[in-house]
Amino acid sequence: RRKRTQDDDDYDDTLERKYFGIAEKENSKHPSTEDEKAVVTQSNTSINSTTNNNEEEDDIERMRQKKRLKKQRQKEKKEAAKKEENKFRAANAKLKQENAKAEKEKKERKKLGRKAPDTDQFITTHDKGVKYWDIVVGKGPVIEDRKRVTCKYVLRAKHKVGKVIDSGSNFSFKMGKGEVISGWEIGLLNMKQGGIRHILVAPSAGYGKKDIGGGAGADLYFEVTLLKC
C-alpha cells in the first residue's frame, strides 16, 4: 500500500482511479460466466431456429413434390382416356366406312344384277350344263390353269333374285386342282381379272341332289368378281 505522504485533505487518488480503470477494461475483455451462458443460449437458439426453418422448407418441398406427382398422374389419366376415346372414334369411323362400302357394293350388285339377262340367254359352255354371262369384262390378265385365283362371290338359289345361301369376300383356290366344284372351274374359264361374271351351275356340276340351302338338286346362281389371278 502506498504510503500516504500528504494529509487527508490533499490526498491524490489518481493512481487508484487509473488502476481500477485498467481492471474494468480487463474485465470487459473477459466476459463473465453469465455472459458466456447468454451467448451460448443465443447461439443454440439460432441453430434451433435454422434447423426448424430447414425442416419447414423440407416439408414444403415434399408437399410441392406430392402435388406435382398428383398433377402428373391426373395428366396421364387424361391422356390415356383421350387415347382410348380416339381409338374408339377411329374404330367407329372405320366400321362406318366398312358398312358404307358394303352398302355401296350391295347397291352396285343390285344395279349390275339388273343388267344380267334371264338365264335362258346365258352363254352355254356345253359342259355339264354350266352357263354364264359377263356383267363386266375385266381388263387384267386371263385366268390360267394351275394358277391361284382370288374371288369375291355371292351364291344364290336357282336365279339372280334367289335366296342368298353363301358369300365370300376373299376366296382363294387353284384352278384345275379340284379344290372347288367343277361348275366354278368351267364357269370361270377365260375370265379376266377385274371382271364380274354370273354363273348358273346345274346340279351335275355342283352338289348333285344334296340340299345346301336352296333345295335338293337346285341350280346354283353365282355372282363372281375376279380379284386376282
SVG drawing of the C-alpha trace seen along z (x, -y; Angstrom):
<svg xmlns="http://www.w3.org/2000/svg" viewBox="-86 -19 91 105">
<polyline fill="none" stroke="black" stroke-width="0.4" points="0.0,0.0 1.2,-3.3 2.2,-5.3 0.4,-8.5 2.8,-11.4 0.1,-14.0 -2.7,-15.0 -6.2,-13.5 -7.4,-16.8 -4.7,-16.7 -4.9,-13.0 -4.2,-12.3 -6.3,-9.3 -5.1,-9.4 -3.2,-6.1 -6.2,-4.3 -8.6,-5.5 -6.1,-4.6 -5.7,-1.1 -9.4,-0.5 -9.9,-1.8 -7.5,0.8 -9.2,3.5 -12.6,2.6 -11.2,2.8 -9.7,6.2 -13.0,7.4 -14.8,6.2 -12.3,8.1 -13.2,11.3 -16.9,11.7 -18.4,13.3 -19.9,16.8 -23.4,15.3 -22.5,13.5 -21.0,16.7 -24.2,18.6 -26.2,15.9 -24.1,16.1 -24.3,20.0 -28.1,19.8 -28.4,17.3 -26.2,19.5 -28.3,22.6 -31.5,20.6 -30.1,19.5 -29.2,23.1 -32.6,24.4 -34.2,21.7 -32.2,22.6 -33.0,26.3 -36.7,25.6 -36.5,23.4 -34.8,26.2 -37.4,28.8 -40.2,26.4 -38.6,26.0 -38.3,29.8 -42.0,30.2 -42.9,27.5 -40.8,29.2 -42.4,32.6 -45.8,31.1 -44.9,29.5 -43.5,32.8 -46.7,34.6 -48.8,32.0 -46.6,32.4 -46.9,36.1 -50.7,35.8 -50.9,33.5 -48.7,35.8 -51.0,38.8 -54.0,36.8 -52.4,35.7 -51.5,39.3 -55.0,40.5 -56.5,37.7 -54.1,38.6 -54.9,42.4 -58.6,41.6 -58.1,39.3 -56.2,42.1 -59.0,44.6 -61.6,42.1 -59.6,41.5 -59.2,45.3 -62.9,45.8 -63.7,43.0 -61.3,44.4 -62.9,47.9 -66.3,46.4 -65.2,44.4 -63.7,47.5 -66.8,49.5 -69.0,46.8 -66.7,46.8 -66.9,50.6 -70.6,50.5 -70.9,47.7 -68.7,49.7 -70.7,52.8 -73.9,51.0 -72.5,49.4 -71.3,52.7 -74.7,54.2 -76.4,51.4 -73.9,51.9 -74.5,55.6 -78.3,55.0 -77.7,52.5 -75.4,54.8 -77.7,57.7 -80.5,55.9 -78.2,55.9 -78.0,59.7 -80.5,61.2 -82.6,64.2 -80.6,67.4 -82.0,68.7 -80.0,66.1 -76.8,67.0 -73.9,68.4 -73.8,72.1 -70.5,73.8 -71.8,77.2 -70.1,78.8 -72.3,80.2 -75.0,77.6 -72.9,74.7 -74.0,71.2 -72.5,67.7 -72.9,64.1 -70.2,61.4 -71.6,58.3 -68.3,56.5 -65.4,57.7 -62.1,57.4 -59.1,55.6 -56.5,57.6 -54.8,61.0 -56.8,64.1 -57.2,66.9 -54.6,69.7 -54.9,73.4 -53.0,74.5 -52.7,70.9 -54.1,69.5 -57.1,67.1 -58.9,64.9 -62.6,64.2 -65.4,62.4 -68.8,64.2 -72.4,64.4 -74.2,67.7 -78.0,67.6 -80.6,70.3 -81.8,71.0 -81.7,67.4 -80.4,63.9 -83.0,62.8 -83.0,66.1 -82.2,66.6 -78.6,65.9 -77.0,69.2 -73.4,68.2 -70.9,65.4 -67.1,64.7 -65.0,61.6 -61.6,63.2 -62.0,66.7 -58.8,68.3 -58.1,71.6 -56.0,73.1 -57.7,73.7 -57.7,77.2 -56.8,78.8 -60.3,79.9 -60.4,77.6 -63.9,76.3 -66.9,77.7 -66.4,78.3 -69.1,75.7 -66.8,73.0 -63.8,74.1 -65.9,74.4 -67.7,71.1 -64.5,69.1 -62.7,70.2 -61.2,67.3 -62.4,64.7 -60.2,61.7 -59.0,60.1 -61.4,57.3 -64.3,58.8 -67.8,59.7 -69.5,62.8 -72.8,64.5 -72.6,68.3 -75.5,70.8 -74.4,74.2 -76.5,77.2 -76.6,80.0 -74.4,82.2 -71.6,79.6 -72.4,78.7 -73.5,80.7 -75.9,83.1 -79.1,83.8 -77.6,82.5 -79.5,79.6 -77.1,76.9 -79.8,74.3 -81.6,73.8 -83.4,77.2 -82.3,80.6 -80.9,80.7 -81.4,77.0 -79.5,74.9 -76.8,72.6 -76.5,69.0 -73.1,67.4 -72.2,63.8 -68.4,63.8 -65.9,60.9 -62.3,62.0 -60.0,60.0 -56.7,61.6 -55.3,64.3"/>
</svg>
